[in-house]
Amino acid sequence: MKSLLGRLRYRRLASTFTILATLSVGIIVGSAVAHGVSGQEAKVDSSDATPLKVPAPRDMSTDFTRIAKQVGPAVVNINTITLPKEKQQGRLRQLPGRRMAPQQQQPPDDQGGDDDDDDQDQGQGQGGQDFQDFFRHFFGGGPEGPDDQGQERESLGSGFIVDPRGYIITNNHVVDKADKIFVRLSTDPDGGNIQGRPAKLIGVDKETDIAVIKIDTTEPLPTVKLGNSDGAQVGDWVTAIGCPFNLSHTVTAGIISAKNRTIEPGTKGQFQHYIQTDAAINPGNSGGPLLNMAGEVIGINTAIYTSSGSYAGIGFAMPSNVVISTYNDLISPAHKVVRGSIGIQFQGALPSAVARVYGFKTGVLISSVQPGFAADKAGLKAGDIITTLDGRSVKDSDDLVADISARKPGSTVKVGYIRNGQHLDATVTIGDRSKMLAAAAANQGGDQDDNTSPEAPDAAKTKLGVTVSELPQGAPAGVHGVLIQAVKPGSFADEVGLAPGAVVVSVNRHQVHNIAEFQAAVSGLKSGDDVAFELVDPRAPKAGSQYLGGTLP
């Protein structure tokens, strides 16, 4: 039976193959007849056709060509490997310059802000996806760190050589958490399993997202030339060179779209004021140079604005002047950037109404003073307005941060300030920002009971659109004012940013301790008046005050 079945299957297959073969022969024969392959095809005369010739190469060189040839050899591809956690035991300390510290709570806006933030992905920090979610570091090869299966994770980026002895500048987020770093030069074999030359970490600065690494070399390496980023202007042509998606030495061009862009709020953005460009940059470009038309590096490509993870026409580069000063600190014996601080916290941007009520046009309004540190010892207090440093006018909080952070701990500065309309000054000794930051994080805290008290009279509701109550029992020690219970949508309070849960400490500089005092402060307000509110968060009273305000309609 099996033999019979086998013969039947064979015959069916043979029949099938015969049909296919017959069809194939028919197609071939038909094609041959149709196209005259039989040798009886019509003759076509092409004697009048002129053969084509490959022309001599034409030199179409431009400034972009010159820059690519000049700078390209100094741009490198960086590959990193992060091992699974179980393989990292005993290995973390092998990375020179790495500081492994516990994550600290980020304090409010402070000229000595957060010094230890391990979240290096722009899309991770800034409920729901909001505007900051669209900022991304250029990181290739998937998420940072080992994958969920405990496998090694490989990632890539770019960098540029600034010293012929092998010193390279890149982004901190390119090498952050890496256990192994490899660098491939333009003259090294490309592709395959060749990772490149092993590199060691010299130092990192998370505030500016800059890192310095080094490779060993027996001969001088090509280097880039650093330019002055202050001279760059909006509209200038720029070129970016890097390794997007592991495509080494990719050259793109665009213009400077804007300057002094801050893309992260609060302390994370205090030292990050970027050049914005529309030169195409993508994952893998991170750490590569942004060049002016003289072939000078005026920035290090760091972040992009994107909803897809790829180029969307908006990129950001850290200015070269910041890169230079940071590099010099990182190659110093300490291998870190030491920044000055005077131990204050403040609100970066104030409504104009608040400035008018407090009587200043330029300067910085202190929200809180770190107990026991420099400003406190010099007599500065919350509510003081810093107007000058060593006799020079202070424009705004960015100006204050830049000046103080550049000063060395132990040096002194003469601070001019306004208190209750009086112009005063104090000599303040600069402290170490990282130490003051640690103290600020340790001092934050405080809880709030959810008890409520009788509501304020209707004047606050009708004029401001806010409902307040007395502070509940168990309110944090030292906190005075009234608790915001509700804010009417579309009201004045809503428009200036008041929100339930905050404590109103003062109105137009008049201290508020209870509903009666709050009502008295509000009752005199009329249309067209500037109104400034001083608020504190009862959950973190030591974090300092926030100032909101506007002009009453």
Residue pairs with C-beta under 8 A, 6 or more apart in sequence:
31 37
32 38
35 41
36 42
63 237
63 293
64 239
64 251
64 253
66 295
67 239
67 251
67 291
67 293
67 295
68 239
68 241
68 251
70 295
71 160
71 224
71 241
71 289
71 291
71 295
71 297
72 186
72 241
72 249
72 251
73 185
73 186
73 187
73 222
74 160
74 161
74 221
74 222
74 223
74 224
75 158
75 159
75 160
75 161
75 186
75 224
75 241
75 242
75 243
75 249
75 288
75 289
76 158
76 159
76 160
76 161
76 168
76 183
76 184
76 185
76 186
77 156
77 158
77 183
77 184
77 196
77 243
77 246
77 248
78 156
78 157
78 158
78 159
78 168
78 170
78 174
78 175
78 181
78 182
78 183
78 184
78 199
78 213
78 243
78 287
79 154
79 155
79 156
79 181
79 182
79 183
79 184
79 195
79 196
80 154
80 155
80 156
80 157
80 174
80 175
80 178
80 180
80 181
80 182
81 152
81 153
81 154
81 178
81 179
81 180
81 182
82 144
82 145
82 146
82 152
82 153
82 155
82 177
82 178
82 179
83 91
83 146
83 152
83 179
83 180
84 146
84 150
84 151
84 152
85 146
85 150
86 150
87 179
88 179
91 179
92 98
92 100
92 179
94 179
95 178
95 179
95 200
95 201
96 200
96 201
96 202
96 335
97 201
97 202
97 203
97 204
97 330
97 335
97 336
98 201
98 204
99 336
101 116
102 116
103 116
103 117
103 118
104 114
104 115
104 116
104 437
104 438
104 441
105 441
105 444
106 113
106 114
106 117
106 266
106 267
106 268
106 441
107 113
107 114
107 267
107 345
107 437
107 440
107 441
107 444
107 543
108 266
108 267
108 345
108 347
108 367
108 543
108 544
108 546
109 266
109 267
109 270
109 345
109 346
109 347
109 348
109 367
109 397
110 267
110 341
110 344
110 345
110 346
110 437
110 440
111 270
111 341
111 342
111 344
111 346
111 397
111 400
111 401
111 404
111 405
112 339
112 340
112 341
112 342
112 343
112 404
112 405
112 431
112 433
112 436
112 437
112 440
113 266
113 267
113 268
113 270
113 437
114 266
114 267
114 268
114 437
115 206
115 207
115 433
115 434
115 437
115 438
116 206
116 437
117 125
117 206
117 268
118 176
119 125
120 137
120 144
120 172
120 173
120 176
120 206
120 209
121 136
121 137
121 139
121 144
121 173
122 132
122 135
122 136
122 137
122 263
122 264
122 303
123 132
123 133
123 134
123 135
123 136
125 132
125 264
125 268
126 132
126 133
126 135
126 264
126 265
126 268
132 263
132 264
132 265
134 305
134 306
134 307
135 263
135 264
135 303
135 304
135 305
135 316
136 283
136 303
136 304
136 306
136 309
137 171
137 173
137 209
137 286
137 302
137 303
138 157
138 171
138 242
138 244
138 281
138 282
138 283
138 284
138 285
138 286
138 287
138 301
138 302
138 303
138 304
139 155
139 157
139 173
139 174
139 283
139 286
140 155
140 156
140 157
140 244
140 245
140 246
140 283
140 284
141 153
141 154
141 155
141 156
141 246
142 153
142 155
143 153
144 153
144 155
144 173
144 176
144 177
145 153
145 177
146 152
146 153
147 153
155 174
155 178
156 243
156 246
156 284
157 170
157 171
157 174
157 175
157 243
157 284
157 285
157 286
157 287
157 288
158 170
158 174
158 241
158 242
158 243
158 284
158 285
158 286
158 287
158 288
158 301
159 168
159 169
159 170
159 174
159 183
159 213
159 287
159 288
160 168
160 169
160 170
160 224
160 287
160 288
160 289
160 297
160 300
161 167
161 168
161 221
161 222
161 223
161 224
162 168
162 169
162 223
162 224
162 226
162 327
163 223
164 217
164 220
164 221
164 222
164 223
165 214
165 217
165 220
165 221
166 214
166 215
166 216
166 217
166 221
167 202
167 212
167 213
167 214
167 331
168 183
168 199
168 212
168 213
168 214
168 215
169 210
169 211
169 212
169 287
169 300
169 323
169 327
170 210
170 211
170 212
170 213
170 286
170 287
170 300
171 209
171 210
171 211
171 286
171 287
171 300
171 302
172 204
172 205
172 206
172 208
172 209
172 210
172 211
173 209
173 286
174 211
174 286
174 287
175 181
175 201
175 204
175 211
175 213
176 204
176 211
180 198
181 198
181 199
181 200
181 201
181 213
182 195
182 196
182 197
182 198
182 199
183 196
183 197
183 198
183 199
183 213
183 215
184 190
184 194
184 195
184 196
184 197
184 248
185 196
185 197
185 221
186 248
186 249
188 194
188 196
188 197
190 248
197 215
197 216
198 215
199 213
199 214
199 215
200 213
200 214
201 211
201 212
201 213
202 211
202 212
202 213
202 214
202 330
202 331
202 335
203 211
203 212
203 329
203 330
203 331
203 335
203 336
204 210
204 211
204 212
204 330
205 211
205 326
205 329
205 330
205 336
205 337
207 270
207 271
207 272
207 337
207 339
208 271
208 272
208 318
208 322
208 323
208 326
208 337
209 272
209 302
209 318
210 300
210 318
210 322
210 323
210 326
210 327
210 330
211 287
211 330
212 327
212 330
212 331
224 289
224 291
224 296
224 297
225 295
225 296
225 297
226 296
226 297
226 320
226 323
226 324
227 291
227 292
227 294
227 296
227 297
227 298
227 320
228 298
228 320
228 321
229 275
229 298
229 299
229 319
229 320
229 321
229 322
230 319
230 321
231 298
232 238
232 256
232 259
232 275
232 292
232 298
232 299
232 319
233 256
234 255
234 256
234 257
234 258
234 259
235 255
235 256
236 255
236 256
236 292
236 293
237 253
237 254
237 255
237 292
237 293
238 253
238 254
238 255
238 256
238 277
238 279
238 290
238 291
238 292
238 293
238 298
239 251
239 252
239 253
239 279
239 290
239 291
239 293
240 251
240 252
240 253
240 254
240 277
240 279
240 280
240 281
240 285
240 288
240 289
240 290
240 291
240 301
240 315
241 249
241 250
241 251
241 288
241 289
241 291
242 250
242 281
242 284
242 285
242 286
242 287
242 288
242 289
242 301
243 249
243 250
243 284
243 285
243 288
244 250
244 281
244 282
244 283
244 284
244 285
245 282
245 283
245 284
246 284
247 284
250 285
252 279
252 280
252 281
253 279
254 277
254 278
254 279
254 280
255 277
255 278
255 279
256 275
256 276
256 277
257 276
257 277
257 278
257 314
258 275
258 276
259 275
259 276
260 273
260 274
261 273
261 274
261 275
261 276
261 316
262 269
262 272
262 273
262 274
263 269
263 272
263 274
263 303
263 305
263 316
264 272
266 348
270 398
270 401
271 322
271 401
271 405
272 318
273 319
273 322
273 398
274 299
274 302
274 303
274 316
274 317
274 318
274 319
275 290
275 298
275 299
275 316
275 317
275 318
275 319
276 314
276 315
276 316
277 290
277 299
277 315
277 316
277 317
278 313
278 314
278 315
279 290
279 315
280 311
280 315
281 288
281 301
281 304
281 311
281 315
282 304
282 310
282 311
283 309
283 310
285 301
285 315
286 301
286 302
287 300
287 301
287 302
288 300
288 301
289 297
289 299
289 300
289 301
290 297
290 298
290 299
290 300
290 301
290 317
291 297
291 298
292 298
296 320
297 320
297 323
298 317
298 319
298 320
299 317
299 318
299 319
299 320
299 323
300 317
300 318
300 320
300 323
301 315
301 316
301 317
302 316
302 317
302 318
303 315
303 316
304 311
304 312
304 314
304 315
304 316
305 312
305 314
305 315
305 316
306 312
306 314
326 337
329 336
329 337
329 338
330 336
330 337
338 408
338 409
338 432
338 433
338 434
339 405
339 406
339 432
339 433
339 434
340 404
340 405
340 406
340 407
340 408
340 409
340 411
340 430
340 431
340 432
340 433
341 373
341 374
341 404
341 405
341 430
341 431
341 432
341 433
341 436
341 437
342 373
342 374
342 375
342 378
342 380
342 404
342 413
342 415
342 428
342 430
342 431
343 369
343 370
343 373
343 374
343 375
343 376
343 431
343 436
344 366
344 367
344 368
344 369
344 370
344 375
344 380
345 366
345 367
345 368
345 369
345 370
345 440
345 543
345 544
346 364
346 365
346 366
346 367
346 397
346 400
346 544
347 365
347 367
347 397
347 545
347 546
347 547
348 396
348 397
348 398
349 397
350 365
350 547
350 549
351 496
351 532
351 547
351 548
351 549
351 550
353 530
353 531
353 532
353 549
353 550
353 551
354 365
354 530
354 532
354 547
354 548
354 549
355 361
355 365
356 530
357 508
357 509
357 530
357 531
357 532
357 549
358 365
358 385
358 418
358 509
358 532
359 385
359 418
359 421
360 385
360 387
360 418
362 387
362 393
362 394
362 395
362 396
363 385
363 386
363 387
363 394
363 396
363 417
363 418
364 385
364 386
364 394
364 396
364 397
364 400
365 383
365 384
365 385
365 547
366 375
366 380
366 381
366 382
366 383
366 384
366 385
366 386
367 382
367 544
367 545
367 546
367 547
368 382
368 542
368 543
368 544
368 545
369 375
369 376
369 380
369 381
369 382
370 376
370 436
370 439
370 440
370 443
371 443
372 439
373 431
373 436
373 439
374 428
374 429
374 430
374 431
374 436
375 415
375 428
377 428
377 429
378 415
378 426
378 427
378 428
378 429
379 426
380 386
380 415
380 417
380 426
380 428
381 419
382 544
382 545
383 419
383 509
383 534
383 545
384 417
384 418
384 419
385 417
385 418
385 419
386 394
386 400
386 415
386 416
386 417
387 393
387 394
387 416
387 417
387 418
387 423
388 394
388 414
388 415
388 416
388 425
389 400
389 403
389 404
389 413
389 414
389 415
389 416
390 413
390 414
391 414
391 416
392 403
394 400
394 403
403 413
404 413
404 430
405 433
407 413
407 430
408 430
409 430
409 431
409 432
410 429
410 430
411 429
411 430
412 427
412 428
412 429
412 430
413 427
413 428
413 430
414 425
414 426
414 427
414 428
415 425
415 426
415 427
415 428
416 423
416 424
416 425
417 423
417 424
417 425
417 426
418 424
443 542
444 540
444 542
444 543
445 540
445 542
446 476
446 538
446 539
446 540
446 541
446 542
447 476
447 539
448 472
448 474
448 475
448 476
448 501
448 538
448 539
449 472
449 473
449 474
449 475
450 472
451 472
451 473
451 474
452 469
452 472
452 483
452 485
453 469
453 470
453 471
453 472
453 483
454 469
454 470
454 515
455 467
455 468
455 469
455 485
456 467
456 468
456 469
456 482
456 515
456 518
456 519
457 515
457 519
459 519
459 522
459 523
460 466
460 467
460 468
460 518
460 519
460 522
461 467
461 488
463 492
463 522
463 525
463 552
464 491
464 492
464 493
464 498
464 522
464 531
465 487
465 488
465 490
465 491
465 492
465 493
465 494
466 484
466 486
466 487
466 488
466 491
466 493
466 498
467 484
467 485
467 486
467 487
468 482
468 483
468 484
468 485
468 504
468 515
468 518
469 482
469 483
469 485
469 515
470 482
470 483
470 514
470 515
471 479
471 480
471 481
471 482
471 483
471 503
471 538
472 483
475 538
476 538
476 541
478 541
479 503
479 505
479 536
479 538
479 541
480 505
480 511
480 512
480 513
481 503
481 504
481 505
481 506
481 512
481 513
481 518
481 536
482 503
482 504
482 512
482 514
482 515
482 518
483 501
483 502
483 503
483 538
484 498
484 499
484 500
484 501
484 502
484 503
484 504
485 500
486 500
487 493
487 494
487 498
487 499
487 500
488 494
492 531
492 550
492 552
492 553
495 550
496 531
496 533
496 548
496 549
496 550
497 548
498 504
498 533
498 535
498 548
501 537
501 538
502 535
502 536
502 537
502 538
502 546
503 535
503 536
503 537
503 538
504 512
504 518
504 533
504 534
504 535
505 511
505 512
505 534
505 535
505 536
505 545
506 512
506 521
506 533
506 534
507 518
507 521
507 522
507 531
507 532
507 533
507 534
508 521
508 525
508 530
508 531
508 532
509 532
509 534
510 517
510 520
510 521
511 517
512 518
512 521
525 531
525 552
526 552
527 552
527 553
528 551
528 552
529 551
529 552
530 549
530 550
530 551
530 552
531 549
531 550
531 551
531 552
532 547
532 548
532 549
533 547
533 548
533 549
534 545
534 546
534 547
535 545
535 546
535 547
535 548
536 543
536 544
536 545
536 546
537 543
537 546
